[in-house]
Amino acid sequence: MTAAAAIALRRLPGNTPWESALIQQWIRDEGWKYRNFDFNVRIGTAIDPGPDFHPTIRAGSIANTSKRIDCVAETLEGLYIVEGKIVVDLRIYGQFEGYRHIVSRDFPGVAILGYIAVAHGSTPDTVQFLRSKGVAVFLYPSILAPEPVSTR
């Protein structure tokens, strides 16, 4: 989807309201660099409990055990893997590397150009470490948890 379409959504597919607000702010700031965005991208091998399970249980198991990329930002040259976090920590780098491995294995023609972390805050030492590894880090401390939507 386009940057404008992503920003117009109330909530990005597969992301929490807060993650959505963070990623949407990043798209407002940086989206002009990308031609397309995809959200809630499922990759990797999932656990299928088999046909003996109710279809709903089976589908849920498959969905819950596949890996999920928050956002893929596409350029003419390839893709960037984007993760939204309330508080980013060192574990995100392993997540990025795991995603790269799976995408390279399952889609060998797809070029992963880099990683982007978008967050409200960070644990100590994380931003410096991630940037030393080439990860683009965008912190938006002014983006707070959205107010719950009243259902009344």
Contacts in CASP RR format, 6 or more apart in sequence:
PFRMAT RR
TARGET T0000
AUTHOR 0000-0000-0000
METHOD contacts of the structure
MODEL  1
MTAAAAIALRRLPGNTPWESALIQQWIRDEGWKYRNFDFNVRIGTAIDPG
PDFHPTIRAGSIANTSKRIDCVAETLEGLYIVEGKIVVDLRIYGQFEGYR
HIVSRDFPGVAILGYIAVAHGSTPDTVQFLRSKGVAVFLYPSILAPEPVS
TR
1 36 0 8 1.000
1 37 0 8 1.000
1 38 0 8 1.000
1 39 0 8 1.000
2 36 0 8 1.000
2 37 0 8 1.000
3 27 0 8 1.000
3 28 0 8 1.000
3 31 0 8 1.000
3 32 0 8 1.000
3 34 0 8 1.000
3 37 0 8 1.000
6 12 0 8 1.000
6 23 0 8 1.000
6 24 0 8 1.000
6 27 0 8 1.000
6 37 0 8 1.000
6 39 0 8 1.000
7 24 0 8 1.000
7 27 0 8 1.000
7 28 0 8 1.000
9 20 0 8 1.000
9 24 0 8 1.000
10 20 0 8 1.000
11 17 0 8 1.000
11 20 0 8 1.000
12 19 0 8 1.000
12 20 0 8 1.000
12 23 0 8 1.000
12 24 0 8 1.000
12 39 0 8 1.000
12 40 0 8 1.000
12 70 0 8 1.000
12 71 0 8 1.000
13 39 0 8 1.000
13 40 0 8 1.000
14 39 0 8 1.000
14 40 0 8 1.000
14 68 0 8 1.000
14 70 0 8 1.000
15 23 0 8 1.000
15 39 0 8 1.000
15 40 0 8 1.000
15 70 0 8 1.000
15 71 0 8 1.000
15 84 0 8 1.000
17 145 0 8 1.000
17 146 0 8 1.000
18 86 0 8 1.000
18 120 0 8 1.000
18 143 0 8 1.000
18 144 0 8 1.000
18 145 0 8 1.000
18 146 0 8 1.000
19 70 0 8 1.000
19 84 0 8 1.000
19 85 0 8 1.000
19 86 0 8 1.000
21 143 0 8 1.000
21 146 0 8 1.000
22 84 0 8 1.000
22 85 0 8 1.000
22 86 0 8 1.000
22 118 0 8 1.000
22 119 0 8 1.000
22 120 0 8 1.000
22 140 0 8 1.000
22 143 0 8 1.000
23 70 0 8 1.000
23 71 0 8 1.000
23 82 0 8 1.000
23 84 0 8 1.000
23 118 0 8 1.000
25 118 0 8 1.000
25 140 0 8 1.000
25 143 0 8 1.000
26 82 0 8 1.000
26 116 0 8 1.000
26 118 0 8 1.000
26 138 0 8 1.000
26 140 0 8 1.000
27 37 0 8 1.000
29 138 0 8 1.000
30 138 0 8 1.000
31 37 0 8 1.000
31 73 0 8 1.000
33 73 0 8 1.000
33 75 0 8 1.000
34 73 0 8 1.000
34 74 0 8 1.000
34 75 0 8 1.000
34 80 0 8 1.000
35 74 0 8 1.000
35 75 0 8 1.000
35 76 0 8 1.000
36 73 0 8 1.000
36 74 0 8 1.000
37 71 0 8 1.000
37 72 0 8 1.000
37 73 0 8 1.000
37 74 0 8 1.000
38 71 0 8 1.000
38 72 0 8 1.000
38 74 0 8 1.000
39 70 0 8 1.000
39 71 0 8 1.000
39 72 0 8 1.000
40 68 0 8 1.000
40 69 0 8 1.000
40 70 0 8 1.000
41 68 0 8 1.000
41 69 0 8 1.000
41 71 0 8 1.000
41 72 0 8 1.000
42 63 0 8 1.000
42 66 0 8 1.000
42 67 0 8 1.000
42 68 0 8 1.000
43 66 0 8 1.000
43 67 0 8 1.000
43 68 0 8 1.000
43 69 0 8 1.000
43 99 0 8 1.000
43 102 0 8 1.000
43 103 0 8 1.000
43 106 0 8 1.000
44 66 0 8 1.000
44 67 0 8 1.000
44 102 0 8 1.000
44 106 0 8 1.000
45 66 0 8 1.000
46 61 0 8 1.000
46 62 0 8 1.000
46 63 0 8 1.000
46 65 0 8 1.000
46 66 0 8 1.000
47 61 0 8 1.000
47 62 0 8 1.000
47 65 0 8 1.000
48 58 0 8 1.000
48 61 0 8 1.000
48 62 0 8 1.000
49 57 0 8 1.000
49 58 0 8 1.000
49 61 0 8 1.000
50 58 0 8 1.000
51 58 0 8 1.000
53 61 0 8 1.000
67 98 0 8 1.000
67 99 0 8 1.000
67 102 0 8 1.000
69 81 0 8 1.000
69 82 0 8 1.000
69 83 0 8 1.000
69 99 0 8 1.000
70 82 0 8 1.000
70 83 0 8 1.000
70 84 0 8 1.000
71 81 0 8 1.000
71 82 0 8 1.000
71 83 0 8 1.000
71 84 0 8 1.000
72 79 0 8 1.000
72 80 0 8 1.000
72 81 0 8 1.000
72 82 0 8 1.000
73 79 0 8 1.000
73 80 0 8 1.000
73 82 0 8 1.000
73 116 0 8 1.000
74 80 0 8 1.000
75 113 0 8 1.000
77 111 0 8 1.000
77 113 0 8 1.000
78 110 0 8 1.000
78 111 0 8 1.000
78 112 0 8 1.000
78 113 0 8 1.000
79 103 0 8 1.000
79 110 0 8 1.000
79 111 0 8 1.000
79 112 0 8 1.000
79 113 0 8 1.000
80 112 0 8 1.000
80 113 0 8 1.000
80 114 0 8 1.000
80 115 0 8 1.000
80 116 0 8 1.000
81 96 0 8 1.000
81 99 0 8 1.000
81 100 0 8 1.000
81 103 0 8 1.000
81 112 0 8 1.000
81 114 0 8 1.000
81 115 0 8 1.000
81 116 0 8 1.000
82 115 0 8 1.000
82 116 0 8 1.000
82 117 0 8 1.000
82 118 0 8 1.000
83 92 0 8 1.000
83 95 0 8 1.000
83 96 0 8 1.000
83 115 0 8 1.000
83 116 0 8 1.000
83 117 0 8 1.000
83 118 0 8 1.000
84 117 0 8 1.000
84 118 0 8 1.000
84 119 0 8 1.000
85 92 0 8 1.000
85 117 0 8 1.000
85 118 0 8 1.000
85 119 0 8 1.000
85 120 0 8 1.000
85 121 0 8 1.000
86 119 0 8 1.000
86 120 0 8 1.000
86 121 0 8 1.000
87 119 0 8 1.000
87 120 0 8 1.000
87 121 0 8 1.000
87 122 0 8 1.000
87 123 0 8 1.000
88 117 0 8 1.000
88 119 0 8 1.000
88 121 0 8 1.000
88 122 0 8 1.000
88 123 0 8 1.000
88 126 0 8 1.000
88 127 0 8 1.000
88 130 0 8 1.000
88 137 0 8 1.000
88 139 0 8 1.000
89 122 0 8 1.000
89 123 0 8 1.000
89 126 0 8 1.000
90 123 0 8 1.000
90 125 0 8 1.000
90 126 0 8 1.000
90 129 0 8 1.000
92 117 0 8 1.000
92 126 0 8 1.000
92 130 0 8 1.000
92 135 0 8 1.000
93 115 0 8 1.000
93 129 0 8 1.000
93 130 0 8 1.000
93 133 0 8 1.000
93 135 0 8 1.000
96 115 0 8 1.000
96 135 0 8 1.000
99 112 0 8 1.000
100 112 0 8 1.000
103 110 0 8 1.000
103 112 0 8 1.000
104 110 0 8 1.000
104 112 0 8 1.000
114 134 0 8 1.000
114 135 0 8 1.000
114 136 0 8 1.000
115 134 0 8 1.000
115 135 0 8 1.000
115 136 0 8 1.000
116 135 0 8 1.000
116 136 0 8 1.000
116 137 0 8 1.000
116 138 0 8 1.000
117 130 0 8 1.000
117 135 0 8 1.000
117 136 0 8 1.000
117 137 0 8 1.000
117 138 0 8 1.000
118 138 0 8 1.000
118 140 0 8 1.000
119 137 0 8 1.000
119 138 0 8 1.000
119 139 0 8 1.000
119 140 0 8 1.000
120 139 0 8 1.000
120 140 0 8 1.000
120 141 0 8 1.000
120 143 0 8 1.000
120 144 0 8 1.000
121 139 0 8 1.000
121 141 0 8 1.000
122 137 0 8 1.000
122 139 0 8 1.000
127 137 0 8 1.000
127 139 0 8 1.000
130 137 0 8 1.000
131 137 0 8 1.000
END
